[in-house]
Amino acid sequence: MIKEKQIIHAPVNLGLRRHLDGRERGCNKLPDKLEELGFHTSIGAKVASRLTQPIYPEGQIFHDGALNVYQIATLSVELADNVEKVLNGFAFPIVLGGDCSVLIGSALALARKGKYGLIHLDAHSDYNHKGISKEAAVAGMDLALVTGKGTNILTNLENKKPYIQTENALTFGYRESDPESWIIDEVIADGITCWSAEKSTREGIEKSTDEILNFMHRDNEIEGYWLHLDADILDASIMPCVDCPEPNGLQWTELKELLSKVLASPKIVGMNVTILDPDLDVKNEVTKTFSNMLIEVLN
């Protein structure tokens, strides 16, 4: 059965620091920009809900090592309510962020329902936590937080810690060339399956995709997987419109092949789309290409 696709607008940038000149990041504008470009109608999806954009605090306020943590906690519970409602209606939720902190609310919704896993597509491990960095933005912590590592304010909402067990999480696309790539050693030690963008280049996208599919079908007790797609998984030469573009990433054709096969699996129950910043794409060219690619794979 083909599930109905329902979109949730989650226009949040609380998980990122401001620009150096004090301006807010613009990734919160992605949901409206995609709607303007015809993404919603092109995939035959209705908007299930539009979360109100939270006000970004004037100063940098950290609690327990995380930026804007209480505002993100409140938003995460609200997002979880909306994701759960779509899932309970047997539809396929597409959460349009926003920054990567939206993964917390999505994972909380899954934890309310049962045992689920995560396919995390990102140029970074997003495994910062207070044991590694004294203070960090939540968009660089999301994988750690949803698997139970980091501030209790975000890891244990509704006493559901961890939302995703580490052995049921796979992160794909991080860069070996990243100066913080050493963090991946801790990710691996904690039991998360890891596959770098460079390894994908060496092995080929077909084999890389097969590995993801094999991972998803190895445990029949897992009820499904959430797909987290950060636009920075693409190479910086073709995806410069993110807060931290990285070289050595995937090309358009590679990401399209990967997403087409992964999204075709009934194991995927919903997805996030994050980080693309329309403010950094004055001519909308990159955003249009990204939107068209998503339309193709979701159809």
Secondary structure as GFF3:
##gff-version 3
##sequence-region A 1 299
A	DSSP	beta_strand	5	9	.	.	.	ID=ss1
A	DSSP	three_ten_helix	27	29	.	.	.	ID=ss2
A	DSSP	alpha_helix	30	36	.	.	.	ID=ss3
A	DSSP	alpha_helix	39	42	.	.	.	ID=ss4
A	DSSP	beta_strand	46	50	.	.	.	ID=ss5
A	DSSP	beta_strand	62	63	.	.	.	ID=ss6
A	DSSP	beta_strand	66	67	.	.	.	ID=ss7
A	DSSP	alpha_helix	69	88	.	.	.	ID=ss8
A	DSSP	beta_strand	92	96	.	.	.	ID=ss9
A	DSSP	alpha_helix	102	113	.	.	.	ID=ss10
A	DSSP	beta_strand	117	121	.	.	.	ID=ss11
A	DSSP	three_ten_helix	138	140	.	.	.	ID=ss12
A	DSSP	alpha_helix	142	146	.	.	.	ID=ss13
A	DSSP	alpha_helix	152	155	.	.	.	ID=ss14
A	DSSP	three_ten_helix	157	159	.	.	.	ID=ss15
A	DSSP	three_ten_helix	166	168	.	.	.	ID=ss16
A	DSSP	beta_strand	169	172	.	.	.	ID=ss17
A	DSSP	alpha_helix	183	189	.	.	.	ID=ss18
A	DSSP	beta_strand	193	195	.	.	.	ID=ss19
A	DSSP	alpha_helix	197	203	.	.	.	ID=ss20
A	DSSP	alpha_helix	205	216	.	.	.	ID=ss21
A	DSSP	beta_strand	225	230	.	.	.	ID=ss22
A	DSSP	three_ten_helix	231	233	.	.	.	ID=ss23
A	DSSP	alpha_helix	252	263	.	.	.	ID=ss24
A	DSSP	beta_strand	268	274	.	.	.	ID=ss25
A	DSSP	three_ten_helix	278	280	.	.	.	ID=ss26
A	DSSP	alpha_helix	285	298	.	.	.	ID=ss27
###
